[in-house]
Amino acid sequence: APNTVSAILEYRKKYQRGAEVLQELLRQDGILVSLSSVKRTLRRNELTYPSKWKRWHRYPPRPAPESPGILVEIDTVHIGAPTERLYLYTLLDVCSRWAYAIPSLRISTHRSLSFVDETRMTAPFTFHTLQSDHGSEFSKWFTKRILERGLSHRHSRIRTPNDNAHLERFNRTIQDECINRLPRNFHIWKKELPEYLAWYNEKRPHLGLGLKTPIQKIAEVITSY
């Protein structure tokens, strides 16, 4: 069933364990699924070892975010139990804290790429380097498509939570200030999020920016060049 598949993939992303352990973790949370189903789901999603899509990542130097677009963090947020889950794709520019987000009924490498393309058309600056975690939605296929677009893609370092700290903070903020105040409904989120993001980027003062807004920070940096 689709909900069971989503649960298996989520637990794999969260715990990074094999099929036997995932089956037991799912059982402890009241989700009963056979071991063969867990293994089949991992195999179909290229999450078995070794996988041509999930090789050990190299970590090029983290670029200094001296101007907008130099370092852009991207992530997915899973909201709700597996049976009623919705997702948020989120993105944040480290220099300016300019952010973008869309709701999604599912996550995948193709959906991730579509989100990046949409955000690039919306952002008031050019992207250079994207940084993500090791989720399957940001796997080798995603990296190849990003490189074809003339961008760089790096993964956050294992056991280095501060690598994506700015976006993690935004993920909490958008839930506290917007998502948690809305019904868990895809169409409502899709309607309300643009208004929140406009306020976040254009009106909301940020302590980390000296009480400037992201748009003000972008203008400031552009003027200084």
N, C-alpha and C positions, 0 to 999 in steps of 0.2 A: 504494500500500500504506500502511496506517496508520503503520508505522514511518517510512517516507519522509516522509509528511506531518508527523509530529512533528519530524523532523530539520529540515525546511524552516522550520517555525515557530520552532524553537529558534534556528536560525542567524539568522533575521530579527530575533528579539528581541535576540540577543547583538550582532549587527553593524550592524543598522539600515541595510542596503544593499539595492540593487535586485536584480531577479531574476538578471541576468547575473552579478553578483558573487557572489551566493549560490550559484549553480550551480557556479562555479569553486571556491569555498571548500569546498563539499560534495565535489567531485571530489578535491580535495587530501587530504581526510580519508577517501577510499575509498568515498564514497557517490555512486553514479552515478545521475543523474536528468536527464531532458530539460528543456530550458529552458521548453518549453510547460507541463510539469507544475509547475515552480516558479511560473510566472506564474499558472497556474490555481489553485494552492493559495493564493497571496497574495490573489488576487481573491475566492475563496470565503470567506476569513477577513477580508475588509474591510481588507486591509493594503496595498492599492495606493494610489497618490496620484492625485487627492485622495481621501481616505476620510472619510465623514461621522462615522466612529467615532474617527478618529485625528487630530483637529485639534490645532493648537498649543495647549498648555495655558497658562492663566494661573496665576500662583503667588501665592495669597493669603498673607499673613504666616503664618509658622510659629508656632502657638500655644505659649506657654511651658507646659511640662508640670508645673505646680505641684501638681496632684492627679491621682490615677488616672483614666484615661479621657480626659483632656484631649487627649492626642496618642498615638494607637495606630498603630504601624507594621505593615504587612502585606506579605507577600512569598511567592514560590514558589521552591523549591529543586529543581533538576533533578539527579537522581542516577543515574549509569550511562550507558552508551552508548545511542544511540537505539534499538537493537534490544532492549534489556532495561531501558529507563528506568522509574524510578518517580519520583514527585514528593512533595514535602512542602509543604503550605500552612503557613506560620508567621506568628505574630502576637505582638507584644510591646508592652506599655504602657511608655512611656518613663519615667514618674515612678517606678513601683514595680518595673519590670523583670519584672512578672508576664507569663508567656509561655504560649502554647498552640500546638499543632501537630497536624496529622493527615496521614496518608499518602493519596495519591490516584493512581489509575491514569492520570488525564488532568487537564489544566487547561483552564478555560474561564471566561467571565464568569459563567455560571450556577453553576458549581462554586464560584467565588470568593464569590458572594453567599451560597450555602448555608453556606460555611465561616464567614463573618461572623455569620450568624444563629445557628449552633451555638455559636460562641464567646461571643456576647453572652449566651446563656442560661447559660453556664458561668462567666463572669467575675464576680468579687465586686465589681464596680463598673459604672457606666454609661459607655458610649462617647459621645464627643462628636465628635472628628475622627479620621478614618482617613487614613493617608498611605501611598501605594504608589509603585512605580516606574511606568514607562510601558509595561509589558507589556500585550499584547492582552487578557489576562485581567482587566485593570483599566481597560477602555476606557470610552467614554461611556455605554454601556448600564449598566455597573456603577455609574458615578457617579449616574445618574438613579435607580437603585433605592436607592442609599444615601441620597440626598436624600429620597426618599419615606419613609424610615424615621426621618427627623428628625435625621440625622447629616450631617456635612460630610465631603467627600473632597478631598484635595489630593494632587498628584503631587510627588515629590521633584524638585528642580531639576536640569536638565541640567548635567553636569560639576560637580556638587556632591555628592561621595560621602558626605560627613559627614551629609547629610540623613537617611540611613537607617542610620547607623553602629551604633546600639544593636541593631537587628534583625540586621544583618550579623554582628555579634559573636555573637549568639545562634545564628544559622544555623551558624556554625563550631562552637560549643560543642555543640549537639545532635548534630551529626555525629560529633565527636570522642568524646563521652561516651556516645553511645547508638547511633546508626544504623550507624556503621562497625564496631561490634562484633556486628552482627546479620547474618544472611543477607539477601540482597536479595529479600525476600519480603513482599508486601503484607500478608498475614494476620498474619505475625509482627510486622511493624511496628505494625499496628493494635492488637495485643494488648499489646506492650511499651511503647509510647509513653505511655499514661496513667500507668503506674507511674513512668516517668522524670520526667514533667512534675510529678507530685505531689511527688517529691523535689526537683526544681529549684525549685518555687515555695514549698515549705514547710520544707525542711531545708537546702538548699545556701546557705551564706553568700556574699554578693556583695561584692566589694571596693568597687564603685561605690556601694554602699548602706551603707558603714561596717560591713561584715560582718553586716548584717541579711539576712533572707530577704525575698522579695517580699511574702509574706503579712504579715510583721512591719512592713514599710514601709507597706503599705496601712492596717494598724491604727493605726500611728503618725500618719499623715496624717489619718485620720478622727477620731482623738482630739483632734487639735490644732484642729479646727474647732468 
